[in-house]
Amino acid sequence: MEIINLDKVSFNWQDILARLSKGRRKSSSEDMVVTAERAYKEGLPALHMQSVIEVYEKIDLLDGCLVLSLGGGAKEKLLIGPRAGYLVPAEKVAVVLNTVGSGLVVLMQDYSQKKDYLMMYCLDLIGVQALAEVSSNARKYVESMAEKIGCGVGPSMQPGSVNGWGVDGQRDLYRLGHGEKIGLELNEAAFLVPHISNSAVIGLGADYSENKVGSMCHECPRRDECLWRRENVE
């Protein structure tokens, strides 16, 4: 198991303003500019960006269900469903969980109570962008791991974003990836807490032709309206 910390982000407050202004015909208002800058200044120190990665041996794949083992230990099952075919070439499976921590969420809640919804929204944009960078950093770690053992990699598959694999699949990934090690919890609906977090599974194997982890954006039912889709491009 590897726990990876990310100490800085590559975006600035102007990037947050651009997201905030997306789709507007008029230029950004002075209030939007001031709020985006203030949110960036307050939000960055609240981030605690972490990933936890656990790599399992793939023992079998039958009827959409992966059979995994950690270091020759007990067999574990991971039910993915009809899109499990993307993991047919896998020899190993990386279970990845990412988060920006609870501090930013607490800050958002404070501004919600103050009814400063623009500030809360800017902080949320910061969290989502930061999570994208944490996730990218984790994918690069998996790519590096695969390169060291002479393997390729498959796409990053996330519960709720793959047809036939609902968000309840996050329960298995939380358990297999030891989400508690980076302060994560699961609520009754199988969503990760704090909510600016995600989980994924990535196959590694000599029969994969790619050395970069791809996306499953083309499979996601929310693809058309999603502002954050990767489309296989970093």
C-alpha positions as CSV (number, residue, x, y, z in Angstrom):
1,M,0.0,0.0,0.0
2,E,1.2,3.5,-0.9
3,I,0.0,6.8,0.5
4,I,0.9,9.7,-1.7
5,N,0.7,13.4,-0.7
6,L,0.4,16.3,-3.1
7,D,1.7,19.5,-1.7
8,K,0.8,22.1,-4.4
9,V,-1.5,22.7,-7.3
10,S,-0.7,24.0,-10.8
11,F,-3.8,26.3,-11.2
12,N,-4.3,29.8,-10.0
13,W,-7.2,32.0,-9.0
14,Q,-7.6,33.2,-12.6
15,D,-8.3,29.6,-13.7
16,I,-11.0,29.5,-11.0
17,L,-12.5,32.8,-12.4
18,A,-12.5,31.3,-15.9
19,R,-14.5,28.3,-14.7
20,L,-16.8,30.6,-12.8
21,S,-17.3,32.8,-15.9
22,K,-17.8,29.9,-18.3
23,G,-20.8,30.4,-20.5
24,R,-21.4,34.0,-19.5
25,R,-21.8,36.5,-22.3
26,K,-20.7,39.4,-20.2
27,S,-17.2,39.9,-18.7
28,S,-16.7,38.8,-15.1
29,S,-18.1,41.2,-12.5
30,E,-15.9,42.8,-9.9
31,D,-17.5,40.7,-7.3
32,M,-16.6,37.5,-9.1
33,V,-13.0,38.6,-9.5
34,V,-12.6,39.5,-5.9
35,T,-14.4,36.4,-4.7
36,A,-12.3,34.0,-6.9
37,E,-9.1,35.6,-5.6
38,R,-10.2,35.4,-2.0
39,A,-11.4,31.8,-2.3
40,Y,-8.1,30.8,-3.8
41,K,-6.2,32.5,-0.9
42,E,-8.4,30.9,1.8
43,G,-9.0,27.6,0.1
44,L,-5.5,26.4,-0.7
45,P,-4.3,26.2,2.9
46,A,-7.4,24.1,3.7
47,L,-6.5,21.4,1.1
48,H,-5.0,18.1,2.3
49,M,-4.5,16.2,-0.9
50,Q,-3.8,12.5,-0.6
51,S,-4.1,9.3,-2.5
52,V,-3.9,5.7,-1.3
53,I,-3.0,2.9,-3.8
54,E,-3.2,-0.8,-3.2
55,V,-2.2,-3.3,-5.9
56,Y,-3.7,-6.7,-6.1
57,E,-2.9,-9.8,-8.2
58,K,-5.8,-10.7,-10.5
59,I,-6.6,-14.3,-10.0
60,D,-9.7,-14.7,-12.2
61,L,-12.4,-12.8,-14.0
62,L,-15.8,-14.4,-14.3
63,D,-19.2,-12.9,-15.2
64,G,-18.0,-9.4,-14.5
65,C,-16.5,-10.3,-11.1
66,L,-12.8,-10.0,-10.5
67,V,-11.1,-12.4,-8.1
68,L,-8.1,-10.7,-6.5
69,S,-5.4,-11.5,-4.0
70,L,-3.0,-9.3,-2.0
71,G,0.4,-10.9,-1.6
72,G,-0.9,-14.4,-1.9
73,G,-3.4,-13.8,0.9
74,A,-7.1,-14.5,1.0
75,K,-9.1,-14.1,-2.2
76,E,-11.2,-10.9,-2.6
77,K,-14.0,-10.3,-5.0
78,L,-14.7,-7.1,-6.9
79,L,-18.0,-7.0,-8.9
80,I,-17.8,-4.5,-11.8
81,G,-20.3,-5.9,-14.2
82,P,-20.6,-5.7,-18.0
83,R,-17.6,-3.4,-18.5
84,A,-15.2,-5.7,-16.7
85,G,-13.9,-6.7,-20.1
86,Y,-11.6,-3.7,-19.9
87,L,-9.7,-5.7,-17.2
88,V,-9.3,-8.9,-19.2
89,P,-5.6,-8.1,-20.0
90,A,-4.9,-7.2,-16.4
91,E,-2.3,-9.2,-14.4
92,K,-2.5,-6.7,-11.5
93,V,-5.2,-4.3,-10.4
94,A,-4.5,-1.0,-8.7
95,V,-7.3,0.2,-6.4
96,V,-7.0,4.0,-6.0
97,L,-8.7,6.5,-3.7
98,N,-8.1,10.2,-3.8
99,T,-9.2,13.1,-1.6
100,V,-8.6,16.8,-1.0
101,G,-9.5,16.3,2.7
102,S,-12.2,17.7,5.0
103,G,-10.8,21.2,5.6
104,L,-12.1,22.7,2.4
105,V,-15.5,21.1,2.9
106,V,-15.7,22.6,6.4
107,L,-14.8,26.0,5.0
108,M,-17.5,25.7,2.4
109,Q,-20.0,24.8,5.1
110,D,-19.0,28.0,7.0
111,Y,-19.7,30.2,4.0
112,S,-23.0,28.3,3.3
113,Q,-24.1,29.2,6.8
114,K,-23.2,32.9,6.1
115,K,-25.2,32.6,2.9
116,D,-22.2,33.6,0.8
117,Y,-23.0,31.2,-1.9
118,L,-20.6,32.7,-4.5
119,M,-17.7,32.1,-2.2
120,M,-18.9,28.6,-1.4
121,Y,-19.1,27.8,-5.1
122,C,-15.6,29.2,-5.8
123,L,-14.3,27.0,-3.0
124,D,-16.1,24.0,-4.6
125,L,-14.4,24.8,-7.9
126,I,-11.1,24.8,-6.2
127,G,-11.8,21.5,-4.6
128,V,-12.8,19.8,-7.8
129,Q,-9.8,21.2,-9.7
130,A,-7.5,20.1,-6.9
131,L,-9.1,16.6,-6.9
132,A,-8.4,16.4,-10.7
133,E,-4.7,17.1,-10.0
134,V,-4.6,14.6,-7.1
135,S,-6.1,11.9,-9.4
136,S,-3.7,12.7,-12.2
137,N,-0.8,12.4,-9.8
138,A,-2.1,9.0,-8.7
139,R,-2.5,7.8,-12.3
140,K,1.1,8.9,-13.0
141,Y,2.3,6.8,-10.1
142,V,0.5,3.8,-11.4
143,E,2.0,4.4,-14.9
144,S,5.5,4.6,-13.3
145,M,4.8,1.3,-11.4
146,A,3.7,-0.4,-14.6
147,E,6.8,0.8,-16.5
148,K,9.1,-0.6,-13.8
149,I,7.6,-4.1,-14.2
150,G,7.4,-3.9,-18.0
151,C,3.6,-3.6,-18.2
152,G,1.0,-1.4,-19.9
153,V,-2.0,0.1,-18.3
154,G,-5.8,0.2,-18.9
155,P,-8.2,3.0,-18.3
156,S,-9.2,4.4,-15.0
157,M,-12.6,3.0,-14.1
158,Q,-14.8,4.7,-11.5
159,P,-18.0,3.4,-9.9
160,G,-21.0,5.5,-11.1
161,S,-19.2,6.5,-14.3
162,V,-19.1,3.1,-16.0
163,N,-22.3,1.6,-17.5
164,G,-23.5,-1.2,-15.3
165,W,-21.2,-0.4,-12.3
166,G,-23.1,1.9,-9.9
167,V,-21.8,4.1,-7.2
168,D,-22.4,1.3,-4.7
169,G,-19.3,-0.4,-6.1
170,Q,-17.4,2.2,-4.1
171,R,-18.0,0.1,-1.0
172,D,-15.6,-2.6,-2.4
173,L,-13.0,0.0,-3.5
174,Y,-13.1,1.7,-0.1
175,R,-12.5,-1.7,1.6
176,L,-9.9,-2.9,-0.9
177,G,-8.1,0.4,-1.1
178,H,-8.1,1.1,2.7
179,G,-9.8,4.4,2.4
180,E,-9.7,5.0,6.2
181,K,-5.9,5.4,5.8
182,I,-6.4,8.8,4.3
183,G,-9.3,9.8,6.5
184,L,-12.1,8.7,4.2
185,E,-15.5,7.3,5.3
186,L,-18.5,6.0,3.4
187,N,-22.1,7.2,4.0
188,E,-25.2,5.0,3.7
189,A,-25.5,5.8,0.0
190,A,-21.9,4.6,-0.7
191,F,-20.6,8.1,-1.3
192,L,-17.2,9.0,0.0
193,V,-16.9,11.5,2.8
194,P,-15.5,14.2,2.5
195,H,-17.4,14.5,-0.7
196,I,-14.5,16.0,-2.8
197,S,-13.0,12.5,-3.1
198,N,-13.1,9.7,-5.7
199,S,-12.1,6.1,-6.3
200,A,-11.0,4.1,-9.3
201,V,-9.6,0.8,-10.4
202,I,-6.8,0.5,-13.0
203,G,-5.5,-2.7,-14.7
204,L,-1.8,-3.3,-15.3
205,G,-0.6,-6.0,-17.6
206,A,1.8,-6.9,-20.4
207,D,-1.1,-7.2,-22.9
208,Y,-2.2,-3.6,-22.5
209,S,-0.8,-1.5,-25.4
210,E,-1.0,1.9,-23.6
211,N,1.5,3.3,-21.2
212,K,-0.8,6.2,-20.1
213,V,-3.9,5.6,-18.1
214,G,-6.9,6.4,-20.2
215,S,-10.4,7.6,-19.2
216,M,-13.8,6.1,-19.4
217,C,-15.4,9.4,-20.2
218,H,-16.9,7.9,-23.3
219,E,-18.9,5.4,-21.2
220,C,-20.1,7.9,-18.6
221,P,-23.9,8.8,-18.8
222,R,-23.0,12.4,-17.6
223,R,-20.4,12.9,-20.3
224,D,-22.1,15.6,-22.3
225,E,-22.7,17.9,-19.3
226,C,-19.5,17.2,-17.4
227,L,-17.1,20.1,-17.3
228,W,-14.3,18.0,-15.9
229,R,-14.1,15.0,-18.4
230,R,-10.6,14.0,-19.4
231,E,-11.2,12.6,-22.8
232,N,-7.9,10.8,-22.5
233,V,-6.0,14.1,-22.4
234,E,-4.1,15.3,-19.3
